[in-house]
Amino acid sequence: MKLYIGGAWQGQAELARQENPGAEIFLDFHEIVRQALREGKEPRAFALAFCAEHPQAVVTADEIGCGIVPMDAADRAWREACGRALCVLSGEAEQVTRVVCGIGVRIK
């Protein structure tokens, strides 16, 4: 698995496509986590199952844990769930790239 993370609109999807032509790419993993939360799934268990089901996948996600803490409890729970799930994905991934202004910096 390869994970591309960064702030919103920093170019994760574009870089993932460029570096992995023809690969199965899961865009906006943070939104996939939001849906899993709505379905009552525990973030770490969900992420482990995702890794097992898609070991060769390329995944992009926004870093949503930076900045102002949301006032809404559901948004705070989603933010925390994304952090926990991405910790699992980054631990399982063979490569993790942080993207800033379209430039990828490999951190793992």
Backbone as a printed PyTorch tensor [residue, N CA C, xyz], in Angstrom:
tensor([[[  0.8390,  -1.1760,   0.0000],
         [  0.0000,   0.0000,   0.0000],
         [  0.8830,   1.2380,   0.0000]],

        [[  0.3770,   2.2620,  -0.7050],
         [  1.0330,   3.5610,  -0.7080],
         [  0.0160,   4.5930,  -0.2410]],

        [[  0.4460,   5.4600,   0.6580],
         [ -0.4270,   6.4730,   1.2430],
         [  0.1060,   7.8580,   0.9010]],

        [[ -0.7790,   8.7130,   0.3890],
         [ -0.4560,  10.1040,   0.0780],
         [ -1.3410,  10.9880,   0.9520]],

        [[ -0.7230,  11.7990,   1.8040],
         [ -1.4770,  12.6550,   2.7110],
         [ -1.0590,  14.1100,   2.5130]],

        [[ -1.9140,  15.0050,   2.9290],
         [ -1.6000,  16.4290,   2.8600],
         [ -2.8530,  17.2350,   3.1300]],

        [[ -2.6750,  18.5370,   3.1830],
         [ -3.8140,  19.4200,   3.3840],
         [ -4.7450,  19.3850,   2.1870]],

        [[ -5.9170,  19.9550,   2.3770],
         [ -6.9000,  19.9880,   1.2830],
         [ -6.3130,  20.6900,   0.0690]],

        [[ -6.5260,  20.1170,  -1.0970],
         [ -6.1430,  20.6840,  -2.3860],
         [ -4.6380,  20.8780,  -2.5350]],

        [[ -3.8500,  19.9840,  -1.9370],
         [ -2.3950,  20.0760,  -2.0500],
         [ -1.8300,  19.2050,  -3.1740]],

        [[ -2.6680,  18.4070,  -3.8170],
         [ -2.2100,  17.6510,  -4.9780],
         [ -1.9500,  16.1780,  -4.7320]],

        [[ -2.5140,  15.6260,  -3.6530],
         [ -2.3000,  14.2050,  -3.3550],
         [ -2.7670,  13.3060,  -4.4960]],

        [[ -3.9700,  13.5460,  -4.9930],
         [ -4.5340,  12.6770,  -6.0340],
         [ -3.7070,  12.7540,  -7.3100]],

        [[ -3.3220,  13.9490,  -7.7040],
         [ -2.5470,  14.1210,  -8.9260],
         [ -1.2050,  13.4010,  -8.8340]],

        [[ -0.5230,  13.5580,  -7.7020],
         [  0.7730,  12.9090,  -7.5320],
         [  0.6130,  11.3910,  -7.4730]],

        [[ -0.4200,  10.9220,  -6.7950],
         [ -0.6600,   9.4760,  -6.7170],
         [ -0.8920,   8.8880,  -8.1000]],

        [[ -1.6790,   9.5720,  -8.9180],
         [ -1.9330,   9.1030, -10.2870],
         [ -0.6550,   9.1270, -11.1290]],

        [[  0.1180,  10.1760, -10.9690],
         [  1.3460,  10.3260, -11.7460],
         [  2.3610,   9.2400, -11.3880]],

        [[  2.5070,   8.9430, -10.1150],
         [  3.5100,   7.9770,  -9.6710],
         [  3.0480,   6.5270,  -9.7660]],

        [[  1.7340,   6.3040,  -9.9380],
         [  1.1870,   4.9440,  -9.9390],
         [  0.1900,   4.7510, -11.0710]],

        [[  0.6260,   4.9050, -12.3160],
         [ -0.3210,   4.7820, -13.4250],
         [ -0.9610,   3.3930, -13.4610]],

        [[ -2.2690,   3.3840, -13.6090],
         [ -2.9950,   2.1290, -13.7070],
         [ -3.3000,   1.4590, -12.3780]],

        [[ -2.8300,   2.0310, -11.2700],
         [ -3.0660,   1.4120,  -9.9540],
         [ -4.4790,   1.7130,  -9.4600]],

        [[ -4.9500,   0.8510,  -8.5830],
         [ -6.2260,   1.0800,  -7.9140],
         [ -6.0010,   2.1860,  -6.8760]],

        [[ -6.6820,   3.3190,  -7.0490],
         [ -6.4910,   4.4650,  -6.1560],
         [ -7.7870,   4.7480,  -5.4090]],

        [[ -7.6730,   4.8150,  -4.0980],
         [ -8.7950,   5.1850,  -3.2390],
         [ -8.6020,   6.6450,  -2.8600]],

        [[ -9.4200,   7.5100,  -3.4370],
         [ -9.3200,   8.9380,  -3.1880],
         [-10.0900,   9.3260,  -1.9340]],

        [[ -9.5960,  10.3360,  -1.2400],
         [-10.3020,  10.9440,  -0.1080],
         [-10.6520,   9.9270,   0.9870]],

        [[ -9.6350,   9.2310,   1.4660],
         [ -9.8630,   8.2220,   2.5040],
         [-10.5350,   8.8280,   3.7310]],

        [[-10.3080,  10.0990,   3.9960],
         [-10.9560,  10.7500,   5.1340],
         [-12.4830,  10.7040,   4.9950]],

        [[-12.9850,  10.7530,   3.7710],
         [-14.4320,  10.6360,   3.5580],
         [-14.8950,   9.1830,   3.6800]],

        [[-14.0510,   8.2470,   3.3290],
         [-14.3720,   6.8300,   3.5230],
         [-14.4960,   6.5420,   5.0100]],

        [[-13.6270,   7.1560,   5.8080],
         [-13.7040,   6.9980,   7.2670],
         [-14.9910,   7.6160,   7.7950]],

        [[-15.3890,   8.7620,   7.2570],
         [-16.6450,   9.3950,   7.6950],
         [-17.8180,   8.4380,   7.4870]],

        [[-17.8540,   7.7810,   6.3220],
         [-18.9360,   6.8300,   6.0430],
         [-18.8730,   5.6420,   6.9840]],

        [[-17.6750,   5.1580,   7.2680],
         [-17.5250,   4.0340,   8.1990],
         [-18.0470,   4.4130,   9.5870]],

        [[-17.7810,   5.6380,  10.0200],
         [-18.3020,   6.1020,  11.3110],
         [-19.8210,   6.1170,  11.3110]],

        [[-20.4120,   6.5850,  10.2280],
         [-21.8780,   6.6100,  10.1200],
         [-22.4560,   5.2040,  10.2300]],

        [[-21.6850,   4.2210,   9.7680],
         [-22.1310,   2.8290,   9.8300],
         [-21.7860,   2.1730,  11.1620]],

        [[-21.2180,   2.9470,  12.0920],
         [-20.9220,   2.4430,  13.4280],
         [-19.6470,   1.6240,  13.5450]],

        [[-18.7580,   1.7520,  12.5670],
         [-17.5210,   0.9670,  12.5910],
         [-16.4500,   1.6670,  13.4190]],

        [[-15.6560,   0.8810,  14.1240],
         [-14.5470,   1.3930,  14.9230],
         [-13.3970,   1.7220,  13.9750]],

        [[-12.7890,   2.9170,  14.0850],
         [-11.8130,   3.3780,  13.0960],
         [-10.6050,   2.4710,  12.8990]],

        [[ -9.9920,   2.0100,  13.9810],
         [ -8.8010,   1.1630,  13.8340],
         [ -9.1460,  -0.1790,  13.1990]],

        [[-10.2180,  -0.7780,  13.6470],
         [-10.6350,  -2.0690,  13.0860],
         [-10.9980,  -1.9090,  11.6120]],

        [[-11.6860,  -0.8210,  11.2870],
         [-12.0320,  -0.5480,   9.8970],
         [-10.7680,  -0.4090,   9.0500]],

        [[ -9.7890,   0.3360,   9.5470],
         [ -8.5510,   0.5550,   8.7990],
         [ -7.7670,  -0.7430,   8.6200]],

        [[ -7.7170,  -1.5650,   9.6450],
         [ -7.0290,  -2.8640,   9.5260],
         [ -7.7000,  -3.7450,   8.4800]],

        [[ -9.0160,  -3.7670,   8.4830],
         [ -9.7530,  -4.5570,   7.4940],
         [ -9.5180,  -3.9970,   6.0840]],

        [[ -9.4870,  -2.6780,   5.9570],
         [ -9.2200,  -2.0520,   4.6650],
         [ -7.8490,  -2.4720,   4.1500]],

        [[ -6.8520,  -2.4300,   5.0100],
         [ -5.4860,  -2.8190,   4.6170],
         [ -5.4330,  -4.2780,   4.1750]],

        [[ -6.1470,  -5.1320,   4.8780],
         [ -6.1570,  -6.5510,   4.5310],
         [ -6.8430,  -6.7920,   3.1870]],

        [[ -7.8980,  -6.0260,   2.9160],
         [ -8.6530,  -6.1910,   1.6710],
         [ -7.9680,  -5.5560,   0.4660]],

        [[ -7.1260,  -4.5450,   0.7100],
         [ -6.5180,  -3.7790,  -0.3910],
         [ -5.0170,  -3.5800,  -0.1540]],

        [[ -4.2480,  -4.6550,  -0.0690],
         [ -2.8220,  -4.5090,   0.2750],
         [ -1.9930,  -3.7710,  -0.7690]],

        [[ -2.4300,  -3.7370,  -2.0190],
         [ -1.6720,  -3.0750,  -3.0880],
         [ -2.2700,  -1.7200,  -3.4760]],

        [[ -3.2270,  -1.2510,  -2.7100],
         [ -3.9230,  -0.0140,  -3.0700],
         [ -3.0420,   1.2140,  -2.8820]],

        [[ -3.4190,   2.2440,  -3.5860],
         [ -2.8600,   3.5800,  -3.4060],
         [ -3.9860,   4.4090,  -2.7820]],

        [[ -3.6850,   5.1020,  -1.6930],
         [ -4.7040,   5.8070,  -0.9220],
         [ -4.3080,   7.2750,  -0.7770]],

        [[ -5.2810,   8.1760,  -0.9750],
         [ -5.0460,   9.5910,  -0.7040],
         [ -5.9660,  10.0290,   0.4250]],

        [[ -5.4880,  10.9830,   1.2180],
         [ -6.3090,  11.5000,   2.3200],
         [ -5.8800,  12.9220,   2.6490]],

        [[ -6.8550,  13.7200,   3.0510],
         [ -6.5620,  15.0480,   3.5760],
         [ -6.1990,  14.9180,   5.0510]],

        [[ -5.2760,  15.7550,   5.4840],
         [ -4.9710,  15.8580,   6.9030],
         [ -6.0110,  16.7990,   7.4990]],

        [[ -6.9210,  16.2570,   8.2620],
         [ -7.9920,  17.0950,   8.8090],
         [ -7.7880,  17.3900,  10.2850]],

        [[ -6.6990,  16.9220,  10.8600],
         [ -6.4560,  17.1070,  12.2860],
         [ -5.7150,  18.3770,  12.6470]],

        [[ -5.3720,  19.1780,  11.6590],
         [ -4.6640,  20.4290,  11.9260],
         [ -5.6750,  21.5760,  11.9600]],

        [[ -5.3380,  22.6090,  12.6420],
         [ -6.2020,  23.7880,  12.6310],
         [ -7.1410,  23.8300,  13.8130]],

        [[ -8.1950,  24.5750,  13.6440],
         [ -9.1570,  24.8320,  14.7140],
         [ -9.9830,  23.5790,  14.9810]],

        [[-10.1700,  23.2770,  16.2520],
         [-10.9830,  22.1250,  16.6510],
         [-12.4500,  22.4580,  16.3640]],

        [[-13.1480,  21.5830,  15.6440],
         [-14.5510,  21.8450,  15.3100],
         [-15.4360,  21.9320,  16.5570]],

        [[-16.4370,  22.7970,  16.4960],
         [-17.3840,  22.9290,  17.6070],
         [-18.3340,  21.7360,  17.6670]],

        [[-18.6650,  21.1870,  16.4970],
         [-19.6220,  20.0890,  16.4110],
         [-18.9900,  18.7810,  16.8930]],

        [[-19.6650,  18.0850,  17.7900],
         [-19.1340,  16.8370,  18.3520],
         [-18.9170,  15.7700,  17.2830]],

        [[-19.8170,  15.7030,  16.3160],
         [-19.6680,  14.7030,  15.2510],
         [-18.4310,  14.9890,  14.4100]],

        [[-18.1610,  16.2490,  14.1320],
         [-16.9660,  16.6100,  13.3680],
         [-15.6950,  16.3200,  14.1670]],

        [[-15.7420,  16.5430,  15.4850],
         [-14.5810,  16.2050,  16.3200],
         [-14.3430,  14.7070,  16.3290]],

        [[-15.3970,  13.9210,  16.3990],
         [-15.2750,  12.4580,  16.3860],
         [-14.7120,  11.9770,  15.0560]],

        [[-15.1720,  12.5800,  13.9620],
         [-14.6570,  12.2260,  12.6300],
         [-13.1790,  12.5580,  12.5210]],

        [[-12.8100,  13.7170,  13.0030],
         [-11.4020,  14.1520,  12.9680],
         [-10.5190,  13.1690,  13.7360]],

        [[-10.9630,  12.7690,  14.9050],
         [-10.2000,  11.8010,  15.7040],
         [-10.1580,  10.4370,  15.0220]],

        [[-11.2800,  10.0080,  14.4670],
         [-11.3350,   8.7110,  13.7810],
         [-10.3910,   8.6830,  12.5850]],

        [[-10.3280,   9.7810,  11.8430],
         [ -9.4050,   9.8460,  10.6990],
         [ -7.9690,   9.7110,  11.1630]],

        [[ -7.6230,  10.3920,  12.2280],
         [ -6.2720,  10.2920,  12.7520],
         [ -5.9230,   8.8690,  13.1510]],

        [[ -6.8260,   8.2140,  13.8410],
         [ -6.5800,   6.8310,  14.2730],
         [ -6.4710,   5.8880,  13.0690]],

        [[ -7.3650,   6.0530,  12.1010],
         [ -7.3430,   5.1860,  10.9190],
         [ -6.0830,   5.4190,  10.0930]],

        [[ -5.6800,   6.6680,   9.9360],
         [ -4.4790,   6.9550,   9.1520],
         [ -3.2120,   6.4800,   9.8520]],

        [[ -3.2160,   6.4360,  11.1670],
         [ -2.0790,   5.8550,  11.8870],
         [ -1.9340,   4.3790,  11.5320]],

        [[ -3.0500,   3.6860,  11.4350],
         [ -3.0240,   2.2740,  11.0450],
         [ -2.5190,   2.1410,   9.6150]],

        [[ -3.0900,   2.9260,   8.7050],
         [ -2.6710,   2.8380,   7.3010],
         [ -1.1940,   3.1630,   7.1370]],

        [[ -0.7140,   4.1840,   7.8010],
         [  0.6940,   4.5470,   7.6500],
         [  1.6000,   3.4680,   8.2210]],

        [[  1.1550,   2.8030,   9.2680],
         [  1.9430,   1.7060,   9.8240],
         [  2.0130,   0.5090,   8.8980]],

        [[  0.9470,   0.2590,   8.1770],
         [  0.8790,  -0.8830,   7.2710],
         [  1.4640,  -0.5820,   5.8870]],

        [[  1.5070,   0.6920,   5.5170],
         [  1.9370,   1.0840,   4.1660],
         [  3.4250,   0.8600,   3.9590]],

        [[  3.7730,   0.5130,   2.7300],
         [  5.1880,   0.3930,   2.3680],
         [  5.7780,   1.7670,   2.0900]],

        [[  4.9160,   2.7220,   1.7430],
         [  5.3760,   4.0730,   1.4230],
         [  4.3290,   5.0870,   1.8740]],

        [[  4.7860,   6.1600,   2.5140],
         [  3.9150,   7.2690,   2.9030],
         [  4.5520,   8.5510,   2.3620]],

        [[  3.7570,   9.3160,   1.6190],
         [  4.2390,  10.5600,   1.0260],
         [  3.3530,  11.7020,   1.4930]],

        [[  3.9740,  12.7500,   2.0260],
         [  3.2450,  13.9610,   2.3990],
         [  3.3610,  14.9250,   1.2350]],

        [[  2.2370,  15.4830,   0.8220],
         [  2.2030,  16.3600,  -0.3460],
         [  1.8910,  17.7840,   0.1070]],

        [[  2.7620,  18.7120,  -0.2900],
         [  2.5790,  20.1290,  -0.0010],
         [  2.8050,  20.8920,  -1.3030]],

        [[  1.8170,  21.6650,  -1.7170],
         [  1.9140,  22.4550,  -2.9590],
         [  2.3040,  21.5860,  -4.1520]],

        [[  1.7750,  20.3660,  -4.1900],
         [  2.0250,  19.4640,  -5.3180],
         [  3.3550,  18.7400,  -5.2640]],

        [[  4.1480,  19.0120,  -4.2390],
         [  5.4500,  18.3750,  -4.1140],
         [  5.3630,  17.2750,  -3.0570]],

        [[  5.7390,  16.0680,  -3.4480],
         [  5.7000,  14.9400,  -2.5290],
         [  7.0020,  14.8080,  -1.7570]],

        [[  6.8830,  14.6430,  -0.4560],
         [  8.0290,  14.3880,   0.4090],
         [  7.7930,  13.0280,   1.0490]],

        [[  8.6210,  12.0800,   0.7040],
         [  8.4490,  10.7370,   1.2300],
         [  8.8690,  10.7060,   2.7020]],

        [[  7.9340,  10.3150,   3.5760],
         [  8.2320,  10.2630,   5.0060],
         [  8.3620,   8.8280,   5.5130]],

        [[  8.0440,   7.8910,   4.6460],
         [  8.2610,   6.4720,   4.9730],
         [  8.5060,   5.7260,   3.6980]]])
